[in-house]
Amino acid sequence: MSDFGEGVRVVAVDWSGAKSAVHKKIWLAEVVDGRMVRLETGRDREEVVEHLIGEAALGCPMVVGLDFAFAFPAWFTLVEIRGGGGFFAGGAMCCPPGSVA
């Protein structure tokens, strides 16, 4: 039995930042009562979200973990930090002065 109680499902999603062939790169794993019951790929981002919503609607207690990095898009970072766009007050929030060329 897990710390959450008997029958609790833990679903983990390894979210891919890839722009192509994401259905081969996004993985979903499910553990019930400490035992892995599935490990699969084959869905794109939208399909994963729809799948998780459908699974949650089944009414069983479920914990979902999403593994993906939170970051600004590269173009935004370049404009804001290198270009002094103002959002980061010239880069002060994320970089020491002069650290970004």
C-alpha positions as CSV (number, residue, x, y, z in Angstrom):
1,M,0.0,0.0,0.0
2,S,1.3,3.5,-0.8
3,D,1.3,6.5,1.5
4,F,-1.7,7.8,-0.4
5,G,-3.9,4.9,0.3
6,E,-4.9,1.7,-1.4
7,G,-5.7,2.0,-5.1
8,V,-4.2,5.4,-5.7
9,R,-2.9,5.9,-9.2
10,V,0.3,7.8,-9.8
11,V,0.7,8.9,-13.4
12,A,3.9,10.5,-14.6
13,V,4.4,12.2,-17.9
14,D,7.8,12.9,-19.4
15,W,6.9,15.9,-21.5
16,S,9.0,16.5,-24.6
17,G,10.1,19.9,-25.8
18,A,10.5,18.5,-29.3
19,K,8.8,20.2,-32.2
20,S,8.4,17.1,-34.4
21,A,7.5,13.5,-33.8
22,V,6.4,14.2,-30.3
23,H,4.2,11.1,-30.3
24,K,7.4,9.1,-30.1
25,K,9.0,11.3,-27.4
26,I,6.3,11.9,-24.8
27,W,6.1,9.1,-22.3
28,L,3.5,8.2,-19.8
29,A,4.0,5.8,-16.9
30,E,1.4,4.7,-14.3
31,V,2.0,3.1,-10.9
32,V,-0.8,1.6,-8.8
33,D,-0.1,0.5,-5.2
34,G,3.7,0.7,-5.9
35,R,3.6,-1.4,-9.0
36,M,4.2,-0.1,-12.5
37,V,1.2,-1.0,-14.6
38,R,2.0,0.8,-17.8
39,L,4.7,2.6,-19.7
40,E,3.7,4.0,-23.1
41,T,4.2,6.5,-25.8
42,G,2.2,7.4,-28.9
43,R,0.3,10.6,-28.0
44,D,1.0,14.2,-28.8
45,R,0.6,16.9,-26.2
46,E,-3.1,17.5,-26.8
47,E,-3.8,13.8,-26.7
48,V,-1.9,13.4,-23.4
49,V,-4.0,16.2,-21.9
50,E,-7.3,14.7,-23.2
51,H,-6.2,11.3,-21.9
52,L,-5.4,12.6,-18.4
53,I,-8.7,14.4,-18.2
54,G,-10.5,11.2,-19.2
55,E,-8.5,9.2,-16.7
56,A,-9.3,11.7,-13.9
57,A,-13.0,11.5,-14.8
58,L,-13.0,7.8,-13.8
59,G,-13.2,8.9,-10.2
60,C,-10.2,6.9,-8.8
61,P,-7.8,9.0,-6.7
62,M,-5.0,10.0,-9.0
63,V,-1.8,12.0,-8.7
64,V,-0.3,13.3,-11.9
65,G,3.3,14.5,-12.3
66,L,4.5,16.4,-15.4
67,D,8.2,16.5,-16.1
68,F,8.9,19.5,-18.3
69,A,11.1,22.6,-17.9
70,F,9.5,26.0,-17.3
71,A,11.4,28.4,-19.4
72,F,10.8,31.4,-21.6
73,P,11.1,30.7,-25.4
74,A,14.6,31.3,-26.7
75,W,13.5,34.2,-28.9
76,F,11.9,36.0,-25.9
77,T,15.0,35.5,-23.8
78,L,17.2,36.9,-26.6
79,V,15.0,40.0,-27.1
80,E,14.6,40.7,-23.4
81,I,18.1,40.0,-22.1
82,R,20.3,40.9,-25.0
83,G,18.1,43.6,-26.4
84,G,17.2,45.2,-23.1
85,G,13.5,44.8,-23.7
86,G,12.7,45.8,-20.1
87,F,10.9,42.7,-18.8
88,F,14.0,41.6,-16.8
89,A,15.1,45.2,-16.2
90,G,18.1,44.6,-18.5
91,G,18.7,41.0,-17.4
92,A,19.1,41.7,-13.6
93,M,16.6,39.0,-12.7
94,C,18.4,36.1,-14.3
95,C,21.9,37.0,-15.2
96,P,24.8,38.9,-13.6
97,P,25.6,42.1,-15.5
98,G,27.7,41.5,-18.5
99,S,27.3,37.7,-18.4
100,V,25.2,37.5,-21.6
101,A,26.8,38.8,-24.8
